[in-house]
Amino acid sequence: MNYPALKIDLKKIEANTRLLVEKCAAYNIKVSAVTKAFCGIPEVAEAMVKGGAAYLADSRVENLIKMKHIKQPKMLLRIPMLSQVKEVVEYADISLNSEYKVIKALSDEAQEKRKCHDIILMVDLGDLREGVWADEAVEYAGKIIKLEGVRLIGIGTNLTCYGAVIPKVDNLSKLVEIAENIEKKYGVKLSIISGGNSSSYYLVENGTIPKGINNLRLGESVVLGNETAYGNRIEGTYNDCFTLCAEIIELKEKPSVPIGEIGVDAFGNKPTYVDRGIRKRAILAIGKQDVRIDGLTPIDKKIIILGASSDHMIVDVTDSETDYSIGDIIEFTMDYGALLSLSTSDYVYKVIE
Ligand SMILES: *Cc1c(COP(=O)(O)O)cnc(C)c1O
């Protein structure tokens, strides 16, 4: 095996997806499984489909292209770039939108290709990332409905991303109300009312998700088993679908405080040190170029992460019950940021099990 490696357990991904899909199904909610945290690796997306995901969703067309052989409808999560409209119509069945100019361009491109592209209109309920303002949504929908080549199939919202606003019964009920108003005013049927991301999941768990919400776009809750409104673990899910394996390249006893005048480290920060005396330190062949170090947790609980430069990570193994040697592998679980960075690094081998 090559290192550093990101080991991926497809059975656990499938099990996490199935658990969330079944919980959501009890409230007539379908799951769009979000693939961006692992850059759309097709085998992982397939495991999500096996687990019952109705849609696959990603922020980047490049990732949707990797999954184009999978028959589930693909949803583009990030508002399309005008410069990418061609690719969006080609590779996404549905896109989330908030700008008429972009939707018009999608309409023109779809007509030219004799296709129909589906639109979900995003409504900003206060988080201040994407979306039209709630009181403009009905009118906006009317303009989209008039366009050829695109079909308004639903509305959606995104919360807890920029503004960290928590989804609640009141703000999500507002979304359902807007959908009803659009249906009434224009005599259309909206098939998707997408009530947010993993931060909305706790409303499914506690049974208060407003009736009418029939889609959630779930990323972190599937891949790491975390509920993200309050940061709790979702009972029954795996947190270790992904494991980082890094190799020891140096192992020596050294003092815990550097010797000499302290300047700034490789990233321009002035470091501080805890004096634990002489310690056994391992250097691992991975660094900040590959991973957000703060998001890693050693599986061997006795290991302490000391820090890293761009391509060396230093851990203290003194207290461990394992007698490590050069060439041994140390394993870590991770948070969302660490997973995102590891998936994106070309230097990290992706190993599917
Ligand atoms: C990333 C993203 C999601 C998934 O978010 P998680 O918190 O990982 O569930 C859902 N919707 C949109 C628009 C996104 O950009």
The ligand as an SDF file (V2000), in Angstrom:
LIG
                    3D

 15 15  0  0  0  0  0  0  0  0999 V2000
  -22.4270   21.4290    1.0080 C   0  0  0  0  0  0  0  0  0  0  0  0
  -23.8660   21.6460    0.8240 C   0  0  0  0  0  0  0  0  0  0  0  0
  -24.7840   20.7700    1.4170 C   0  0  0  0  0  0  0  0  0  0  0  0
  -24.3740   19.6370    2.3290 C   0  0  0  0  0  0  0  0  0  0  0  0
  -23.9970   20.1430    3.5880 O   0  0  0  0  0  0  0  0  0  0  0  0
  -23.6810   19.1810    4.8350 P   0  0  0  0  0  0  0  0  0  0  0  0
  -23.6130   20.1010    5.9800 O   0  0  0  0  0  0  0  0  0  0  0  0
  -22.4030   18.4900    4.5420 O   0  0  0  0  0  0  0  0  0  0  0  0
  -24.8250   18.2270    4.9350 O   0  0  0  0  0  0  0  0  0  0  0  0
  -26.1330   20.9730    1.1600 C   0  0  0  0  0  0  0  0  0  0  0  0
  -26.5420   22.0010    0.3900 N   0  0  0  0  0  0  0  0  0  0  0  0
  -25.6930   22.8750   -0.1940 C   0  0  0  0  0  0  0  0  0  0  0  0
  -26.2320   23.9810   -1.0310 C   0  0  0  0  0  0  0  0  0  0  0  0
  -24.3230   22.7270    0.0150 C   0  0  0  0  0  0  0  0  0  0  0  0
  -23.4730   23.6030   -0.5570 O   0  0  0  0  0  0  0  0  0  0  0  0
  1  2  1  0
  2  3  1  0
  2 14  2  0
  3  4  1  0
  3 10  2  0
  4  5  1  0
  5  6  1  0
  6  7  2  0
  6  8  1  0
  6  9  1  0
 10 11  1  0
 11 12  2  0
 12 13  1  0
 12 14  1  0
 14 15  1  0
M  END
$$$$
